[in-house]
Amino acid sequence: VYAGARGYYVEVDSDVFGLTRVAEEDFWVDPIVGYRGRLNLRNGWQFVLNADVGGFKIASELTWSLLIGAEYRFNKRFSLMVAWSYLYVRYDVGRGDGRFEVDMLLAGPQLAIGFHF
């Protein structure tokens, strides 16, 4: 179990037929709480799970992440992990005449080579 923070920097640029450019940016930090787990299987294999939730309307309304994967430990020093991860954030802040909103889900594969010391 862990607690921490995740920082975001988002910049959005757009052109409409080369005539109009809209540029917005923002930076914020969310508190998070989470769980990291590993289940030792056989012959150097491990099941890996990382999950957290945060925001709590302190900065973002909500953020969460999830990573599910498998890791193979070649020896005491080196490992290889293959995983699929998700990151969701819902951020909404009013600014003068307008609003800055982010509502996104990022998902994709991860490949990591580990060096343990």
Helices and strands as residue ranges (DSSP letters): E 2-16, E 20-40, E 45-54, E 62-73, E 78-95, E 98-115
